[in-house]
Amino acid sequence: MAHENNKICRVFKALSEPKRYRIVTMLANGKMSASEILKHFNVTQPTLSHDMRLLIDAELVNNQRIGKSVMYELNPEMLQNMIDVLTAIQHPDCLLYTSPSPRD
């Protein structure tokens, strides 16, 4: 359970930066190459690579090298995990978090 919580926390942390959130919303329309994404931002390629690495490490985005290009797409499994977490928060009767046992 702690491992799953850490994964979700990494996702929310990655999404807390507006540029990365915007990248995710752009990828909701389908796969995009790094060069296509870069056209929408006034940043360098290394900066974009850093942002994409954070999104990949959070398992929110998958990447695939095709020739010289890298294609990015949303990870549907992580999106479903996020939906499940948010649903559990909205419906507290779903046991997502168990409080620690009281200490002496």
Rosetta blueprint (number, residue, H / E / L):
1 M L
2 A H
3 H H
4 E H
5 N H
6 N H
7 K H
8 I H
9 C H
10 R H
11 V H
12 F H
13 K H
14 A H
15 L H
16 S L
17 E L
18 P H
19 K H
20 R H
21 Y H
22 R H
23 I H
24 V H
25 T H
26 M H
27 L H
28 A L
29 N L
30 G L
31 K L
32 M E
33 S E
34 A H
35 S H
36 E H
37 I H
38 L H
39 K L
40 H L
41 F L
42 N L
43 V L
44 T L
45 Q H
46 P H
47 T H
48 L H
49 S H
50 H H
51 D H
52 M H
53 R H
54 L H
55 L H
56 I H
57 D H
58 A L
59 E L
60 L L
61 V E
62 N E
63 N E
64 Q E
65 R E
66 I E
67 G L
68 K L
69 S E
70 V E
71 M E
72 Y E
73 E E
74 L E
75 N L
76 P H
77 E H
78 M H
79 L H
80 Q H
81 N H
82 M H
83 I H
84 D H
85 V H
86 L H
87 T H
88 A H
89 I H
90 Q H
91 H L
92 P L
93 D L
94 C L
95 L L
96 L L
97 Y L
98 T L
99 S L
100 P L
101 S L
102 P L
103 R L
104 D L
